[in-house]
Amino acid sequence: MKRARRTNAEWSEATTGALVRRAREAFGEAGYAAASVEQIAEEAGLTKGAVYYHYRSKRGLFEAVFRDVSREIVTRIEERADAAPDPWEAVAAGCEAFLDVALDDELRQIALVDAPNVLGWATWRAIDGEHGLGALKAGLRACGTGELDTDTLALLLSGAMNEGVFCIAEAPDRAATHERVRLSLRALLAVAR
């Protein structure tokens, strides 16, 4: 029995998937500057030309990896929020899941150390907004924020969480700093409630 031949779209999807998986490992372990496009391609079983064909540059490949990481972060946030007993606890749990990014070495390196520097703050913020801000707004809408404008509150909380997660990521004792930021975030959410 003959196997069906892959379409060009299937080949492309398989190639980009392999490149993103391997690049994520490389960027997460070594950081953007030390990661080699040649090595990423080789370890993915591809040529360097495949990287440039699909992503045009190392930066383009890194952006694809950051988008992949951002989707994973939102999945973690949503899973934690979905397990919460009520809407306000869901928002708090989701916010805490975002702070946990600073405790995961791979996510920290890609999303918090390299992404703002490689992609620039505006692009980092736009990608973060594409993936996480909508979930936060939806969570706040479910809470019923009274007279507070949900979109504005979401932006303010997002800014606070971004500062908090960077504070944790840069701290010598990330676990202790995480706990301080988590407690402060809980206090902030209590005021918004």
Secondary structure, DSSP 8 states (H G I E B T S, - for coil): -------HHHHHHHHHHHHHHHHHHHHHHH-TTT--HHHHHHHTTS-HHHHHHHHSSHHHHHHHHHHHHHHHHHHHHHHHHHTSSSHHHHHHHHHHHHHGGGGSHHHIIIIIIIHHHHH-HHHHHHHHIIIIIHHHHHHHHHH--TTS-HHHHHHHHHHHHHHHHHHHHH-SSHHHHHHHHHHHHHHHHHHH-
